[in-house]
Amino acid sequence: MREFRIEPIRESRERLCREILTELPDWFGIPEAIDDYAVFAEHADMFGAIAGRFVGGFVVLRNTSEVASEIVVMAIRPTLHRRGLGAALVRAASSWASESGRRYLTVKTVGPSRANAAYEKTRCFYLAVGFEPIEELIGLWEENPCLLMLKGV
């Protein structure tokens, strides 16, 4: 297995985001959503799991308040799932949030009231890396319930 390191990504963020999200149609199957994430990523803080010149996954972040930062989007190439890259990216996101003076890291994902095997895996992952479900929001997203999750940094 390749040795991955976590480091900031400063170039080609939009292209990289679009490329990896397109590999994950079970999670990112709405082209407009991919476009929105990719455009946002181009000017946001982004960390990647990198081996040589290959990027195996990324996390895009933003500060949402004086006390919290948010994982806007995170994705790992499907061939690299369950190898620790996601957990390493969450650790980097937590450090970034803490260094930004924040106490919490949040993430939004599809809520449990909509049965979906892919998002069940996502929720299990976030629970495993220390997030707690705070509230399922109906109506925030047009077609899906939104689960807000939180962890201390």
PyRosetta script that sets phi, psi and omega in degrees:
from pyrosetta import init, pose_from_sequence

init()
pose = pose_from_sequence("MREFRIEPIRESRERLCREILTELPDWFGIPEAIDDYAVFAEHADMFGAIAGRFVGGFVVLRNTSEVASEIVVMAIRPTLHRRGLGAALVRAASSWASESGRRYLTVKTVGPSRANAAYEKTRCFYLAVGFEPIEELIGLWEENPCLLMLKGV")
pose.set_psi(1, 144.8)
pose.set_omega(1, 178.5)
pose.set_phi(2, -66.4)
pose.set_psi(2, 151.8)
pose.set_omega(2, 173.3)
pose.set_phi(3, -91.1)
pose.set_psi(3, 116.7)
pose.set_omega(3, 179.8)
pose.set_phi(4, -100.7)
pose.set_psi(4, 144.3)
pose.set_omega(4, 171.7)
pose.set_phi(5, -122.7)
pose.set_psi(5, 153.4)
pose.set_omega(5, 179.0)
pose.set_phi(6, -101.5)
pose.set_psi(6, 126.7)
pose.set_omega(6, 179.5)
pose.set_phi(7, -151.8)
pose.set_psi(7, 159.7)
pose.set_omega(7, 178.0)
pose.set_phi(8, -62.6)
pose.set_psi(8, 146.0)
pose.set_omega(8, 173.0)
pose.set_phi(9, -109.6)
pose.set_psi(9, 125.6)
pose.set_omega(9, -175.4)
pose.set_phi(10, -118.2)
pose.set_psi(10, -10.0)
pose.set_omega(10, -178.0)
pose.set_phi(11, -129.0)
pose.set_psi(11, 150.7)
pose.set_omega(11, 175.2)
pose.set_phi(12, 54.3)
pose.set_psi(12, 34.6)
pose.set_omega(12, -177.8)
pose.set_phi(13, -63.8)
pose.set_psi(13, -42.8)
pose.set_omega(13, -179.3)
pose.set_phi(14, -62.3)
pose.set_psi(14, -47.6)
pose.set_omega(14, -179.8)
pose.set_phi(15, -61.3)
pose.set_psi(15, -45.4)
pose.set_omega(15, -179.0)
pose.set_phi(16, -64.1)
pose.set_psi(16, -44.5)
pose.set_omega(16, 178.0)
pose.set_phi(17, -59.0)
pose.set_psi(17, -49.4)
pose.set_omega(17, -178.7)
pose.set_phi(18, -61.1)
pose.set_psi(18, -43.1)
pose.set_omega(18, -178.1)
pose.set_phi(19, -60.8)
pose.set_psi(19, -49.5)
pose.set_omega(19, -176.2)
pose.set_phi(20, -73.3)
pose.set_psi(20, -40.7)
pose.set_omega(20, 179.2)
pose.set_phi(21, -61.2)
pose.set_psi(21, -35.5)
pose.set_omega(21, 179.3)
pose.set_phi(22, -64.8)
pose.set_psi(22, -25.2)
pose.set_omega(22, 177.7)
pose.set_phi(23, -76.2)
pose.set_psi(23, -6.4)
pose.set_omega(23, -173.3)
pose.set_phi(24, -122.7)
pose.set_psi(24, 62.4)
pose.set_omega(24, -174.9)
pose.set_phi(25, -65.1)
pose.set_psi(25, -23.0)
pose.set_omega(25, 177.8)
pose.set_phi(26, -68.3)
pose.set_psi(26, -23.6)
pose.set_omega(26, 179.2)
pose.set_phi(27, -106.9)
pose.set_psi(27, -37.1)
pose.set_omega(27, -173.2)
pose.set_phi(28, -126.1)
pose.set_psi(28, 69.7)
pose.set_omega(28, -175.8)
pose.set_phi(29, -98.8)
pose.set_psi(29, 1.6)
pose.set_omega(29, -179.1)
pose.set_phi(30, -103.5)
pose.set_psi(30, 109.5)
pose.set_omega(30, -176.0)
pose.set_phi(31, -53.9)
pose.set_psi(31, -38.6)
pose.set_omega(31, 180.0)
pose.set_phi(32, -64.2)
pose.set_psi(32, -35.8)
pose.set_omega(32, 178.3)
pose.set_phi(33, -67.4)
pose.set_psi(33, -41.5)
pose.set_omega(33, 176.8)
pose.set_phi(34, -59.9)
pose.set_psi(34, -44.4)
pose.set_omega(34, 178.1)
pose.set_phi(35, -58.1)
pose.set_psi(35, -46.7)
pose.set_omega(35, -179.0)
pose.set_phi(36, -61.2)
pose.set_psi(36, -46.9)
pose.set_omega(36, 179.0)
pose.set_phi(37, -61.8)
pose.set_psi(37, -44.4)
pose.set_omega(37, -176.9)
pose.set_phi(38, -63.9)
pose.set_psi(38, -44.5)
pose.set_omega(38, 179.0)
pose.set_phi(39, -63.2)
pose.set_psi(39, -43.1)
pose.set_omega(39, 178.5)
pose.set_phi(40, -62.0)
pose.set_psi(40, -43.9)
pose.set_omega(40, -176.1)
pose.set_phi(41, -60.3)
pose.set_psi(41, -33.1)
pose.set_omega(41, -175.5)
pose.set_phi(42, -56.6)
pose.set_psi(42, -30.3)
pose.set_omega(42, -175.5)
pose.set_phi(43, -119.1)
pose.set_psi(43, 17.8)
pose.set_omega(43, -176.6)
pose.set_phi(44, -111.0)
pose.set_psi(44, 171.7)
pose.set_omega(44, 172.3)
pose.set_phi(45, -76.5)
pose.set_psi(45, 132.0)
pose.set_omega(45, -174.4)
pose.set_phi(46, -142.9)
pose.set_psi(46, 136.4)
pose.set_omega(46, 174.2)
pose.set_phi(47, -119.9)
pose.set_psi(47, 147.2)
pose.set_omega(47, 179.1)
pose.set_phi(48, -126.4)
pose.set_psi(48, 154.1)
pose.set_omega(48, 169.8)
pose.set_phi(49, -94.0)
pose.set_psi(49, 110.1)
pose.set_omega(49, -166.6)
pose.set_phi(50, -123.5)
pose.set_psi(50, 134.6)
pose.set_omega(50, 173.1)
pose.set_phi(51, -127.0)
pose.set_psi(51, 110.4)
pose.set_omega(51, -173.8)
pose.set_phi(52, 64.9)
pose.set_psi(52, -118.8)
pose.set_omega(52, 176.8)
pose.set_phi(53, -105.6)
pose.set_psi(53, 3.8)
pose.set_omega(53, -177.1)
pose.set_phi(54, -92.9)
pose.set_psi(54, 130.2)
pose.set_omega(54, 177.8)
pose.set_phi(55, -104.6)
pose.set_psi(55, 117.0)
pose.set_omega(55, -177.8)
pose.set_phi(56, -87.0)
pose.set_psi(56, -19.8)
pose.set_omega(56, -179.6)
pose.set_phi(57, -177.3)
pose.set_psi(57, 172.8)
pose.set_omega(57, -177.3)
pose.set_phi(58, -153.7)
pose.set_psi(58, 164.4)
pose.set_omega(58, 169.9)
pose.set_phi(59, -136.3)
pose.set_psi(59, 137.6)
pose.set_omega(59, 178.0)
pose.set_phi(60, -114.0)
pose.set_psi(60, 134.2)
pose.set_omega(60, -172.4)
pose.set_phi(61, -127.1)
pose.set_psi(61, 158.5)
pose.set_omega(61, 170.9)
pose.set_phi(62, -153.9)
pose.set_psi(62, 151.8)
pose.set_omega(62, 173.1)
pose.set_phi(63, -85.6)
pose.set_psi(63, 131.0)
pose.set_omega(63, -177.0)
pose.set_phi(64, -106.3)
pose.set_psi(64, -19.3)
pose.set_omega(64, 179.1)
pose.set_phi(65, -161.3)
pose.set_psi(65, -176.9)
pose.set_omega(65, 178.0)
pose.set_phi(66, -67.1)
pose.set_psi(66, -20.3)
pose.set_omega(66, -175.3)
pose.set_phi(67, -115.6)
pose.set_psi(67, -8.4)
pose.set_omega(67, -173.3)
pose.set_phi(68, -137.4)
pose.set_psi(68, 148.3)
pose.set_omega(68, 170.0)
pose.set_phi(69, -119.8)
pose.set_psi(69, 159.0)
pose.set_omega(69, -176.6)
pose.set_phi(70, -126.4)
pose.set_psi(70, 139.4)
pose.set_omega(70, 165.0)
pose.set_phi(71, -79.7)
pose.set_psi(71, 109.0)
pose.set_omega(71, -178.6)
pose.set_phi(72, -75.4)
pose.set_psi(72, -44.9)
pose.set_omega(72, 177.7)
pose.set_phi(73, -157.2)
pose.set_psi(73, 142.4)
pose.set_omega(73, 176.1)
pose.set_phi(74, -140.6)
pose.set_psi(74, 139.5)
pose.set_omega(74, -178.7)
pose.set_phi(75, -151.5)
pose.set_psi(75, 140.2)
pose.set_omega(75, 176.3)
pose.set_phi(76, -121.9)
pose.set_psi(76, 135.7)
pose.set_omega(76, 177.6)
pose.set_phi(77, -55.0)
pose.set_psi(77, 139.7)
pose.set_omega(77, -173.3)
pose.set_phi(78, -58.2)
pose.set_psi(78, -31.7)
pose.set_omega(78, 179.5)
pose.set_phi(79, -71.1)
pose.set_psi(79, -10.2)
pose.set_omega(79, -177.9)
pose.set_phi(80, -112.7)
pose.set_psi(80, 8.2)
pose.set_omega(80, 177.6)
pose.set_phi(81, -61.8)
pose.set_psi(81, 148.2)
pose.set_omega(81, 175.2)
pose.set_phi(82, 65.4)
pose.set_psi(82, 33.2)
pose.set_omega(82, 177.2)
pose.set_phi(83, -121.1)
pose.set_psi(83, 9.5)
pose.set_omega(83, 175.7)
pose.set_phi(84, 93.5)
pose.set_psi(84, -2.4)
pose.set_omega(84, -178.6)
pose.set_phi(85, -68.1)
pose.set_psi(85, -40.9)
pose.set_omega(85, 179.3)
pose.set_phi(86, -62.2)
pose.set_psi(86, -45.0)
pose.set_omega(86, 179.2)
pose.set_phi(87, -62.4)
pose.set_psi(87, -39.9)
pose.set_omega(87, 178.2)
pose.set_phi(88, -64.7)
pose.set_psi(88, -39.1)
pose.set_omega(88, 177.8)
pose.set_phi(89, -67.3)
pose.set_psi(89, -37.7)
pose.set_omega(89, 177.1)
pose.set_phi(90, -65.6)
pose.set_psi(90, -40.1)
pose.set_omega(90, 176.3)
pose.set_phi(91, -60.3)
pose.set_psi(91, -43.0)
pose.set_omega(91, 177.8)
pose.set_phi(92, -63.3)
pose.set_psi(92, -41.3)
pose.set_omega(92, 178.2)
pose.set_phi(93, -63.2)
pose.set_psi(93, -41.5)
pose.set_omega(93, 178.5)
pose.set_phi(94, -63.3)
pose.set_psi(94, -43.2)
pose.set_omega(94, 178.2)
pose.set_phi(95, -63.2)
pose.set_psi(95, -43.9)
pose.set_omega(95, 178.7)
pose.set_phi(96, -59.4)
pose.set_psi(96, -44.8)
pose.set_omega(96, 179.8)
pose.set_phi(97, -62.9)
pose.set_psi(97, -44.9)
pose.set_omega(97, 179.7)
pose.set_phi(98, -62.2)
pose.set_psi(98, -44.7)
pose.set_omega(98, 178.6)
pose.set_phi(99, -65.5)
pose.set_psi(99, -22.3)
pose.set_omega(99, 176.3)
pose.set_phi(100, -85.7)
pose.set_psi(100, 3.3)
pose.set_omega(100, 178.3)
pose.set_phi(101, 84.7)
pose.set_psi(101, 14.2)
pose.set_omega(101, -179.7)
pose.set_phi(102, -93.2)
pose.set_psi(102, 156.8)
pose.set_omega(102, 178.7)
pose.set_phi(103, -106.0)
pose.set_psi(103, -16.7)
pose.set_omega(103, -174.4)
pose.set_phi(104, -133.2)
pose.set_psi(104, 154.4)
pose.set_omega(104, 172.3)
pose.set_phi(105, -124.3)
pose.set_psi(105, 131.4)
pose.set_omega(105, 179.9)
pose.set_phi(106, -117.3)
pose.set_psi(106, 161.7)
pose.set_omega(106, 173.2)
pose.set_phi(107, -151.4)
pose.set_psi(107, 147.4)
pose.set_omega(107, 174.9)
pose.set_phi(108, -115.8)
pose.set_psi(108, 136.9)
pose.set_omega(108, 177.4)
pose.set_phi(109, -144.2)
pose.set_psi(109, 170.9)
pose.set_omega(109, 179.1)
pose.set_phi(110, -64.5)
pose.set_psi(110, 131.6)
pose.set_omega(110, -175.5)
pose.set_phi(111, -76.3)
pose.set_psi(111, 163.4)
pose.set_omega(111, -175.0)
pose.set_phi(112, -71.4)
pose.set_psi(112, -13.0)
pose.set_omega(112, 179.7)
pose.set_phi(113, -73.7)
pose.set_psi(113, -9.1)
pose.set_omega(113, 172.2)
pose.set_phi(114, -110.2)
pose.set_psi(114, 110.7)
pose.set_omega(114, -179.2)
pose.set_phi(115, -63.4)
pose.set_psi(115, 124.1)
pose.set_omega(115, 179.6)
pose.set_phi(116, -161.5)
pose.set_psi(116, 116.1)
pose.set_omega(116, -175.6)
pose.set_phi(117, -61.7)
pose.set_psi(117, -40.1)
pose.set_omega(117, -179.5)
pose.set_phi(118, -62.8)
pose.set_psi(118, -45.2)
pose.set_omega(118, -178.0)
pose.set_phi(119, -76.0)
pose.set_psi(119, -21.9)
pose.set_omega(119, 170.8)
pose.set_phi(120, -63.2)
pose.set_psi(120, -41.7)
pose.set_omega(120, 176.3)
pose.set_phi(121, -62.7)
pose.set_psi(121, -40.9)
pose.set_omega(121, 179.3)
pose.set_phi(122, -61.6)
pose.set_psi(122, -47.4)
pose.set_omega(122, 179.9)
pose.set_phi(123, -62.2)
pose.set_psi(123, -40.8)
pose.set_omega(123, 177.9)
pose.set_phi(124, -62.4)
pose.set_psi(124, -41.0)
pose.set_omega(124, 177.5)
pose.set_phi(125, -60.0)
pose.set_psi(125, -51.5)
pose.set_omega(125, -177.2)
pose.set_phi(126, -62.5)
pose.set_psi(126, -37.7)
pose.set_omega(126, 174.6)
pose.set_phi(127, -61.2)
pose.set_psi(127, -42.2)
pose.set_omega(127, -177.7)
pose.set_phi(128, -65.4)
pose.set_psi(128, -28.3)
pose.set_omega(128, -179.8)
pose.set_phi(129, -98.5)
pose.set_psi(129, 15.1)
pose.set_omega(129, 169.5)
pose.set_phi(130, 102.9)
pose.set_psi(130, 2.0)
pose.set_omega(130, 176.4)
pose.set_phi(131, -79.1)
pose.set_psi(131, 151.1)
pose.set_omega(131, 174.9)
pose.set_phi(132, -122.0)
pose.set_psi(132, 141.1)
pose.set_omega(132, 177.1)
pose.set_phi(133, -70.9)
pose.set_psi(133, 132.1)
pose.set_omega(133, -179.0)
pose.set_phi(134, -103.7)
pose.set_psi(134, -49.7)
pose.set_omega(134, -176.8)
pose.set_phi(135, -163.2)
pose.set_psi(135, 140.4)
pose.set_omega(135, 171.2)
pose.set_phi(136, -94.3)
pose.set_psi(136, 122.9)
pose.set_omega(136, -176.7)
pose.set_phi(137, -105.3)
pose.set_psi(137, 121.9)
pose.set_omega(137, 178.2)
pose.set_phi(138, -99.0)
pose.set_psi(138, 129.4)
pose.set_omega(138, 178.0)
pose.set_phi(139, 99.8)
pose.set_psi(139, -13.3)
pose.set_omega(139, 177.5)
pose.set_phi(140, -65.9)
pose.set_psi(140, -44.4)
pose.set_omega(140, 175.4)
pose.set_phi(141, -105.6)
pose.set_psi(141, 141.1)
pose.set_omega(141, -172.9)
pose.set_phi(142, -53.9)
pose.set_psi(142, -49.9)
pose.set_omega(142, -172.0)
pose.set_phi(143, -108.1)
pose.set_psi(143, -13.4)
pose.set_omega(143, -172.1)
pose.set_phi(144, -127.3)
pose.set_psi(144, 147.8)
pose.set_omega(144, 170.4)
pose.set_phi(145, -72.5)
pose.set_psi(145, 144.0)
pose.set_omega(145, -177.4)
pose.set_phi(146, -109.6)
pose.set_psi(146, 124.1)
pose.set_omega(146, 175.4)
pose.set_phi(147, -99.0)
pose.set_psi(147, 119.7)
pose.set_omega(147, 175.1)
pose.set_phi(148, -89.3)
pose.set_psi(148, 127.2)
pose.set_omega(148, 179.9)
pose.set_phi(149, -123.7)
pose.set_psi(149, 153.2)
pose.set_omega(149, -172.6)
pose.set_phi(150, -142.1)
pose.set_psi(150, 145.3)
pose.set_omega(150, 171.1)
pose.set_phi(151, -144.0)
pose.set_psi(151, 150.0)
pose.set_omega(151, 173.5)
pose.set_phi(152, -77.5)
pose.set_psi(152, 151.8)
pose.set_omega(152, 178.8)
pose.set_phi(153, -108.9)
pose.dump_pdb("model.pdb")
